[in-house]
Amino acid sequence: MAWQIVIAGGGFGGFYAARALERLLPAQSAHVTLVNNANFLLYTPLLPGAAGATLDPRHVVVPLRSQLRRTDLVVGQVTGADPASRSLAVQRIDGESVDLPYDQLIVALGSVSRTLPIPGLAEHAIGFKSLADATTMRNKVLNCMDIAESLEDPARRTEYLGFVFVGAGYAGVEGLAELQDFAAQAIQLYPRCRAHGMRWVLAEARQRIMQEVPATLSEFAEGELRRRGIEVRTGTTLREVTGHGAALSDGETVPARTVVWTAGVKPSPVVARLGLPLDREGRIVVDRTMRVDPGRLPAPREASGVSGAGAVWAIGDSAAVPDSSRPGQPCPPTAQHAIRQGRQVARNVVATLGGGRARPFRYRTKGVVAELGQREAVAITLGIRWRGFPAWLIARTYHLLLMPGTGRRLRLLVDWNVALVFGRDASSPGVLGSPTSLRQD
Ligand SMILES: Cc1cc2nc3c(=O)[nH]c(=O)nc-3n(C[C@H](O)[C@H](O)[C@H](O)COP(=O)(O)OP(=O)(O)OC[C@H]3O[C@@H](n4cnc5c(N)ncnc54)[C@H](O)[C@@H]3O)c2cc1C
């Protein structure tokens, strides 16, 4: 009988685990099922490009069915799990609830924005984690300009032309830089807004932006943002968001209709409903091979008919995988770690099924790239630091090589080059996906 391998989550970790399993396992020996709440992998490092309109939103995703040939894709929501009967609870896209039995479960459910109990944050701010967030940001910038252009009152116009980002990790900085670059081009089409001017503020609680890169590169990135007129406020936190502005800890309330929250992530909430051991941050506790300690799982329930060896593994942002390069700490939540963990966990699953030994996950970050728009970036590759145009070329080449599928790469190339020659697209098709009603009343 074929082994049942179920992967929960089809992002970087889950997708690369499925791809490696397809390669490593003979077709008859195992049946691999991937459950994801969308039929695509979201290539998050390119989200800033979608928000900044250098990339079509559809081109920053990878359709899972076109890349996975032997994996069964179930589009639906993972809602829970019962490790005692080795089953994963899923609500399929058609609304039906099903329990998927497994011998081996790989949890790769990723993360969501980590919010704080700041008044007005949930009501008025936007996160930056999904395709919808990126599209909303882009549309919002244009809608704000359309409204500001029509207003007679300069004070109200100031609100619509104020943009505040909170959190200056690379995701926040890249998002802000791309969006500001986009807005700086788009505003040329709005004479009144152009004369009035925009205001962009980046607030960061720590003393420097982009903690992921060395201080020299974060200084370069900060200088680049300031050169464009972006106000960088380090050591500053958000106190309150209203529909009209963002109150900061330095005492100023910045008039702004757009507040974007990019201050960290936490594991997907459903992870807490899987009956697995969690650390204080809510991540699944695993050993160095990425396996959940069988001693911390409930014994198989007799009535469930479960027998033989089973295992639960967890990878990516939702797991606390011990970091071999920083003893005592978990791996950082990055795509580069999730991809490698996905490949390694597949090898470990195959080894376990074949009676072999699972190997520990070992990886040292090889580099970081962060695009800043305007053909600027910062990057570190194999210890070498890059900035400016060479870093920008490295960043784009890196994403081009990493994007799965030749067709997807070509789409990126075309989008980037069209934007370079003709500028960024300044339309805001916010109604896409909302069909016109046929009702006559
Ligand atoms: C804007 C942005 C930019 C980034 N840039 C970089 C970068 O340049 N370099 C880098 O290394 N990292 C980057 N990251 C971080 C990177 O995206 C994550 O570390 C990586 O995606 C983690 O992989 P994962 O497999 O754990 O989770 P994900 O890739 O998020 O995959 C999780 C999957 O599970 C699905 N899912 C979640 N809950 C459920 C559920 N209940 N049921 C079914 N499916 C579910 C999700 O929809 C998703 O498809 C960036 C992140 C963001 C937000």
The ligand as an SDF file (V2000), in Angstrom:
LIG
                    3D

 53 58  0  0  0  0  0  0  0  0999 V2000
    6.4940   41.5210    1.3850 C   0  0  0  0  0  0  0  0  0  0  0  0
    7.4130   40.3990    1.7480 C   0  0  0  0  0  0  0  0  0  0  0  0
    8.6710   40.3410    1.1820 C   0  0  0  0  0  0  0  0  0  0  0  0
    9.5460   39.2880    1.4850 C   0  0  0  0  0  0  0  0  0  0  0  0
   10.7560   39.2630    0.9010 N   0  0  0  0  0  0  0  0  0  0  0  0
   11.5990   38.2430    1.1620 C   0  0  0  0  0  0  0  0  0  0  0  0
   12.8650   38.1760    0.5240 C   0  0  0  0  0  0  0  0  0  0  0  0
   13.2280   39.0580   -0.2700 O   0  0  0  0  0  0  0  0  0  0  0  0
   13.6830   37.1200    0.8150 N   0  0  0  0  0  0  0  0  0  0  0  0
   13.3120   36.1360    1.6980 C   0  0  0  0  0  0  0  0  0  0  0  0
   14.0790   35.1850    1.9150 O   0  0  0  0  0  0  0  0  0  0  0  0
   12.1080   36.1690    2.3300 N   0  0  0  0  0  0  0  0  0  0  0  0
   11.2490   37.1960    2.0860 C   0  0  0  0  0  0  0  0  0  0  0  0
   10.0320   37.2490    2.7300 N   0  0  0  0  0  0  0  0  0  0  0  0
    9.6980   36.2210    3.7320 C   0  0  0  0  0  0  0  0  0  0  0  0
    9.1150   34.9580    3.0510 C   0  0  0  0  0  0  0  0  0  0  0  0
    7.9790   35.3040    2.3060 O   0  0  0  0  0  0  0  0  0  0  0  0
    8.6990   33.9110    4.0820 C   0  0  0  0  0  0  0  0  0  0  0  0
    9.7270   33.6960    5.0000 O   0  0  0  0  0  0  0  0  0  0  0  0
    8.3570   32.5960    3.3720 C   0  0  0  0  0  0  0  0  0  0  0  0
    7.2560   32.7860    2.5260 O   0  0  0  0  0  0  0  0  0  0  0  0
    8.0470   31.4940    4.3800 C   0  0  0  0  0  0  0  0  0  0  0  0
    7.7070   30.3240    3.6980 O   0  0  0  0  0  0  0  0  0  0  0  0
    6.5750   29.3510    4.3100 P   0  0  0  0  0  0  0  0  0  0  0  0
    6.4740   28.1910    3.4050 O   0  0  0  0  0  0  0  0  0  0  0  0
    6.8190   29.1240    5.7510 O   0  0  0  0  0  0  0  0  0  0  0  0
    5.2550   30.2370    4.2700 O   0  0  0  0  0  0  0  0  0  0  0  0
    4.4850   30.8040    3.0050 P   0  0  0  0  0  0  0  0  0  0  0  0
    5.3690   30.9560    1.8410 O   0  0  0  0  0  0  0  0  0  0  0  0
    3.7630   32.0090    3.5020 O   0  0  0  0  0  0  0  0  0  0  0  0
    3.4440   29.6620    2.6890 O   0  0  0  0  0  0  0  0  0  0  0  0
    2.3940   29.3160    3.5680 C   0  0  0  0  0  0  0  0  0  0  0  0
    1.2440   28.8690    2.7120 C   0  0  0  0  0  0  0  0  0  0  0  0
    0.2230   28.3280    3.5490 O   0  0  0  0  0  0  0  0  0  0  0  0
   -1.0190   28.8860    3.1700 C   0  0  0  0  0  0  0  0  0  0  0  0
   -1.8970   28.8390    4.3350 N   0  0  0  0  0  0  0  0  0  0  0  0
   -1.8300   29.5390    5.4680 C   0  0  0  0  0  0  0  0  0  0  0  0
   -2.8200   29.1840    6.3100 N   0  0  0  0  0  0  0  0  0  0  0  0
   -3.5190   28.2260    5.6730 C   0  0  0  0  0  0  0  0  0  0  0  0
   -4.6550   27.4410    6.0320 C   0  0  0  0  0  0  0  0  0  0  0  0
   -5.2710   27.5500    7.2110 N   0  0  0  0  0  0  0  0  0  0  0  0
   -5.1070   26.5340    5.1380 N   0  0  0  0  0  0  0  0  0  0  0  0
   -4.4960   26.3670    3.9270 C   0  0  0  0  0  0  0  0  0  0  0  0
   -3.4290   27.0800    3.5430 N   0  0  0  0  0  0  0  0  0  0  0  0
   -2.9390   27.9960    4.4200 C   0  0  0  0  0  0  0  0  0  0  0  0
   -0.6730   30.2870    2.7200 C   0  0  0  0  0  0  0  0  0  0  0  0
   -1.6840   30.8430    1.9120 O   0  0  0  0  0  0  0  0  0  0  0  0
    0.6010   30.0290    1.9460 C   0  0  0  0  0  0  0  0  0  0  0  0
    0.3350   29.6420    0.6300 O   0  0  0  0  0  0  0  0  0  0  0  0
    9.1390   38.2920    2.4210 C   0  0  0  0  0  0  0  0  0  0  0  0
    7.8770   38.3550    2.9920 C   0  0  0  0  0  0  0  0  0  0  0  0
    7.0210   39.3970    2.6680 C   0  0  0  0  0  0  0  0  0  0  0  0
    5.6450   39.4510    3.2960 C   0  0  0  0  0  0  0  0  0  0  0  0
  1  2  1  0
  2  3  1  0
  2 52  2  0
  3  4  2  0
  4  5  1  0
  4 50  1  0
  5  6  2  0
  6  7  1  0
  6 13  1  0
  7  8  2  0
  7  9  1  0
  9 10  1  0
 10 11  2  0
 10 12  1  0
 12 13  2  0
 13 14  1  0
 14 15  1  0
 14 50  1  0
 15 16  1  0
 16 17  1  0
 16 18  1  0
 18 19  1  0
 18 20  1  0
 20 21  1  0
 20 22  1  0
 22 23  1  0
 23 24  1  0
 24 25  2  0
 24 26  1  0
 24 27  1  0
 27 28  1  0
 28 29  2  0
 28 30  1  0
 28 31  1  0
 31 32  1  0
 32 33  1  0
 33 34  1  0
 33 48  1  0
 34 35  1  0
 35 36  1  0
 35 46  1  0
 36 37  1  0
 36 45  1  0
 37 38  2  0
 38 39  1  0
 39 40  1  0
 39 45  2  0
 40 41  1  0
 40 42  2  0
 42 43  1  0
 43 44  2  0
 44 45  1  0
 46 47  1  0
 46 48  1  0
 48 49  1  0
 50 51  2  0
 51 52  1  0
 52 53  1  0
M  END
$$$$
